[in-house]
Amino acid sequence: MSGGARHAVPVDVHLILRRDGERGPEVLMSRRAGPVYATGLWHLPSGHLDPDEDMVEAVIREALEETGVRIQAEDVTAAATVHHRPPLGSRSRIGVFFEVRRWSGQPRIMEPDRCDGMDWYPLDALPDPMVAYCRAGLDAYRAHLPAAVHFQQPGDAIEHRPDGPDRTRLLSGPPVGGLEVPYRLRMFAEQVVGRIAEATEVSWVRTGSRVWRLTGPGGGTWYLKRHRGAKFHDREVAAYRSWVPALGARAPRLVAADTAARAVVVTALPGHPLHGTVLGAGDEARVQQALGRLVGILHRSAPERPAAAAADRIKRHLDGARPYLATGDEDLVLALVGAYADLPKPTLVPTHGDLQYRNVLLDGDGEPLLFDFERSEYNTATRDMVRLSDTWTGRPDLRAAFLDGYGRSLTPAEELRLDCEAAFDAVSGIAYGTSHDDPEVTERGHGTLRRLRTQHP
């Protein structure tokens, strides 16, 4: 603790007298007049604490003195707190904003020497010019946040200016009722879908992106996703805007995207995860066939492109995985690297990029739905079959069902390309899984290499 004098600040109280209007909620505003601070600017009814007066007593007194309305203490609720520093002088102050929805009497100008206007204004259409300090408190109140810091700089205007510097820093409170969504993302989502009644985080632990299931007061459901990086955001947005619409109701629809926040809101799909669902042999074959149809539609949703020179990352991944490979794995991978180089140059198609059971839902009829397109890109058609091919191990019926739905068999070159790409993905998974303590990804890679060793002895 510092040995100097303690910092002391004045405390103001501000009254948010609220009623329901034709255009939604309205608040009472008064315009300051005469030889007072911020004359000519709109403000909430407000004032300073008197000695030995508590905050609730103060806001009740100020309401009566300035507007003539009578308020009971039980009708006063805390709305927001603002730590404010004005542009003139350096002394800061604390403003506590109180909401009141029940009172007696009709508001009217009680101090004509200090106020020359009083009226009701919609919360989303506040009057100008307004005191910037007051606007900071109302911004926090409208955002349903408990506090804000509003430290103005010398030279700043007293009034709020939409085109001026934004000195308001809104502060979140502890999560309440499951609404643990960062403020900026929540504001983005509520601009798109309206007020959020409930938000539940449903992020997949290893992706790095964050996902929330949003529920509106009427029961509508959406998903809010913040991508871990610009690359994944750009890929998913591009896919939703160009390729995914070809899937129709079998995939989400993009509602809105915020590039600066790397966030999207998409529609919800009615289904349950295929990952972890136990299906009979016949049912799983029907799902694979339907998946083949969906993947075929996606691959044909835009014109093919010639392949460009690919970056050689396999040797870097091999270096990371080498200490964990079984005997013969490295020789297998290097042999497939050589075989891959000799294959004809492929064409590229729009791909999902991470096609596996955990990115598939089953609707009420057992039909598959695709989601999570953050790895979507132009790539080889076989690249989309790499992780799905692990489900085909020992199940030639599933492979046949998928290709039947896809609409064609693979050429001999594609068959070899699929094995090469599966090996490269396995090595990448082992390198990643061992360095990030992800045993599931690591074991999937080992399983793929075991399968390939039997196919390429």
N, C-alpha and C positions, 0 to 999 in steps of 0.2 A: 504494500500500500504506500502511495506517495505521501511524503511528509508535508506537502503543501496544503493550501486551502482546498476544501472540497468544492467540486463544481456544482453550482446551483442554477436551476433554470425555472422560469415562470411556467405555470400550467394554465392552458386555455381549455375551455369546454365549447364544443360545437354541437348544435342541435340539427339532426336530420329528421325533420318532421315529415313523415311519409304517408301518402294516401294512394289509392288506386284510381288512375285516370283512364280516359278513353283510349289512350295510346300506351297504357302500361303504368308502372309505378311513377309517381311524381313526388318531388321534394319542394319544400318551401324555401325560396331564396329572397334575400333582401339586398337592396342597393345602398351602399354607404354614401353619405352626403355630409357636407359641411367640413369644418376644419379637423378632419380625422384622417388617420392612416388609410390609404387605399381608397380615398374618396372617388366616387363614380364607378366603383367596381362592385360586381355582384358577389355575395358572400352568404354563408349560412348564418342564422342567428347564433351569436357566440359572445363570449366574454371571459374575463379572468376570474380565478378563484378569489374569494374574499378570505381574510384571515380566519382560521378555525372552521372553514366551510369545506365539506367534502364535495366530491365531483358531482354526485347525483343532486345534492342540494343546489349546487351552482347552476347546473343546466336547467333545473326547474325554475330557479329565480330568473335566469336570463330569458327563458321562454316567456314568462309572465311580463317582465319589464319591456321586452322588445316586440312581442307579438300579441300579448293579452291572453294567451291560452293557458289553461291550468292543467298540470300534469301530475299524476300520482307517481310516487317513487317506484311502485311495482311495475309501472309501464315503461321504465327507462331501461334500455338494453345497450350494452357496449357494442360499438360497431367497428372502430379502428383507432389506432394511435399513430400520430405523426411526430417525428422528431424534425423540427424545422429550424432553418437558419435563414433569416431574411437577407436580401442583397445589400441593405444599408446597415452597417454595423456588423459586429461579429458574434453577438450574443444569441445563442440558440434557445429554443423553447419547446415544450411538449404540448401538443394538441390532442385532446381526447374527444373523439366523435361518438355521439350517442344517437341511436335510432329510437324514435317514439312513433307508434302507430295508433295510439289511443289518447285522446285528450278531450277537454271540454272548452267550448267557446270557439269563435271564429277568428282566425289570425287577421291582424290589422296592424298598421303602422302605429306604434305607441311612442316613438321617439323621433318626431319629424325633423328635429335639428340634426339627427345623425343618420336618418334613413329617408330616402325620397321615392322608394319603389319597393313593392313586395308582391310576389306572385308565385304560382305553382309552375314547375317546369319538369318535363319528362326526364328521367335519369339518363336517357340516351340522347337528349337534346338540351344540354345545359346552356344557360345564357352566356353571352360575351358582352363586355369583357368581365372576366372573373378573377378573383384573387388566386394566384398560383398555389399558395399554401392550402386554401380551401379545396382547390381542384385535386391536389395530391391526396387529401383525405377521402374525397369522393371516389377517386380512382381506386384506392384500396378497398373502399366499401363496395363498389360495383364489381370488383374482382373477387369478392368474398375472402379477402385477405386481412389479417389482423393488424398489420402495421406497415409503415412506410418511412423512409428517410428522405427528407426534402431539404437538402443543403444548397441554397442558392449561392452564386458567386457575385462579387462586386461587379456592378454593371448590368446584372440581370434585371429584367423588368419585374415589377411587382405583380403585374397581371399575367395570367396564363396566356401563352402564345403558341398555337399549334405548330408554327414554323420555327419556334425558338428552341434553345437547348432544353432537353428533357432532364430535369434534375430529380425526378421522382424515382426512387428505388423501392419497389414493392417487396415486402418480406412475407414469405410463407410461414404458416404455423405447422405444428405437428400434424401428421395425417389423421383425419377423422372420417369414420365411416367408409374406409377403403379408398378415399380420394387421394392416394399418394402419387400424384402426377405432377411433375415440375410445372411451375406456374406458366411459363411461356407455352409449353405444349398444351396445357389445359385451355389457355386462351385461344390458341389456334383451333383446337378441337371444338370448343363451344361456339366459335364463329361459324363453324361448319354444320354442326349437328344440333346446336341449341344447348340448353343447360344439361349438365351431366349429373345424374342422380347417383350413379355408382361407377366406380372404376376399379377393376381388378387386374393386377399385373399377372400376365400369363407368358412371360418371356421364357424362351428355351435357354437353358442355363449356359450353353456353350457358344452361342452365336455372337454375343457381344451387343446385338441390337436389343432394344427393350420394346415390349408389346403390352398394351393394356386393352382389356375388353371394356367398352364403355356402354353404359345403359342409360337411356334417357328417361325422364319422368313418365313417359307414356309406354315404356317397355321396349322401345326400339334399341337395337344393338349394333355397334360398330367396333372396329379395331383401330387403335392408334398405335403407330409404330415409329420409333425413332431409330434410324440406322446408325450403326457404329462408325460409318465413314461415308464420305461423299460418293465413292465409287459404288457402294451398294445402294445408296439412295438413288443415284442417277440410273442405275440399271433397272431397279424395280419400277421407278416412275416411267421410264421409257417402255418397259414391257407392258405395263397397264395401259399406256396410251396407244400402243401400236399393235401388239400381238395378242394379249390376253382377251380383248373383246371377242376374238374369234371363238373362244370357248363358251361364250354365252353365260348361262346361269351355272355352269360347272366351275366357275372361278369367281373370286371377289371382283367388285367394281371399284375403281379409284374414285373417291369422293373429292379429295383435295390433297394438294402437296405443298409443303413449305420448304423450299430449297435451303434457305438460311438455317432453319432448325433441323434440316435433314429428317423431316417427318412426313408421314402420310396418314390419312384416314381412309379406310376401305370398308366396304360393306361386309357384314357377317354372313357366313354360310351355315345353313342348317344341317349339321352333321356331327359325327363323333370321330375321333382319330382312328385311322387304320392301324397306326403303330400300336402294338400291344393287343390288338383285337384277335381273338382266336376264331378262325374260319375253317369250315370244312373244306376238303380238297376241291369239291365242285364249286363252292362259293368263291374260293380264292382264285380259281381259274377264271370265273366270270368277271371278277374284279380286275384281273390282269388284262383280260380282253378289252374291257371298257377303258382301262388306262391306256392301252395301245391306241385305241381310237382317239382319246384326248391328246396324246402326244403326237399322233399323226396330224391332227388338226393344227396343233401349235407349230409343228415343223413346216407346215404348208401355209402358215398365216402371212408370210412375206416372201418375196423372191429370194432364191439362193444367192450366195455370194462366193467368189473364189477365196480360197484360204490364203492368208498372208503368212510370211515367215513367223513361226512361233518362237517365243523365248525358250531357251533350253534351261528349264528349272529342275529337271529330273535328277541331274547329278548333285545339285545342292541338296535336294530332299534325300537323296541316297546317302550323302555324307551324314545327315542328321539321323537317319534310320539305321545305318550300318551296324552300330553296336547291339541292336536289338533284333537283327534278322536271323532267321534259322539257316542252317547249312543249305547251300544251294540257292537261296533267295537272290543273292546279289548276282550270281551268274545268270539266273533266269531273267532278272530285270535288265541286265546289260544286253542279253541276247534279244530281248524284245525292243530295246532302244534301237539296236541295229536294224531289226526287221521293220520298225516303224519308219525309219529313215528311207527305206527302200519302197515303201508303199506309194501308190500314185497320189498326187496332190488332191486332197478332198475338197468338196464344196461344203459350205457352211450354211446352216439354217437357224432360225430362231429356236432357242432351247430354254428349258426351265432352269437348268444349271445345277439343281440339287434334287433330282427326282428320286425320292425314297419314301418308304411308308410313312415316315413322320410328317411329311408334307402333303399327305393325302387324307381327306375326310371321306367318310361314307354317309350318304344321306339316308333317309328313312327307308328307301327301297334297296339299300345296299349298293347304290351306284357311287363311283368315286368322284370327288371334287378336288381340284388342285388349288394350292395356295402357296405363299412365300416365294416371290419371284425376284428376291434381291440378288441372286446369282445368275439371273437370266441374261443371255448374251447370244450373239451369233457364234456357233460352234458346230462341231461335227454332230450328225444325228446320233452316232453311237455313243458320244459323250453323255447323252441323256439316259443311256441304258446301263451305264457303268454300275451305279449303286443299286439299281433295280436288279441287275443280273445276279447279285448275291442271293436274292430270294429264289432264283432259278436253280441253285445248287441242289442236285438230286431230284429236281422237279422239272423234267423236260416238258411236262404238260403246261406248266406256267409260262415257260418260254414260248411254246407254240401258241398259247392263247394270246399272249401279248402281241406277237408278230402278226397273228391273224387279225387282231383289232387294228394294228398299225397299218395293215393293208399290203404288206409285202415282206418277203424274206430278205435277209441280209446277203449281200454279195460276199464271195470269198475274201475280198480285200477288206470289207467292213467287219467280217468275222474276226480277222486278225487284228484290225484296228481296235475293235472292242476289247480284245484281250490285252493289247498294249496299253490302252488307256486305263483299263482296270488295274494293271500292275503299277502304273505311274500314280494312280489315285491311292493305291494301297500303301506305297512307299511314303507318299505325302502324308497320309493319315497316321502312319507309325511315327514319322518324324514329329508331327504336330502333337499327337496323343501322348508320347513319352515326355515331351518338353512342357506340356500344359496339364499333366496329370489327368488325362482323359482316357480311362481304360477302355471305354466302349469303342471309341474311334480306333484306338490301338489294336484291339482284338479284331475289329472288322477288317483292318488291313492285313493282319496275319491270316485270317480266314480266307481272304481273297487270294493271297499268295499260295496258300496250301491248295486251293482249288486249281490255280493256274499250273502248279507243279505237276498235277496229275494230267493236265491237258497238254503240257509241253515238257515231257520227261527228258 
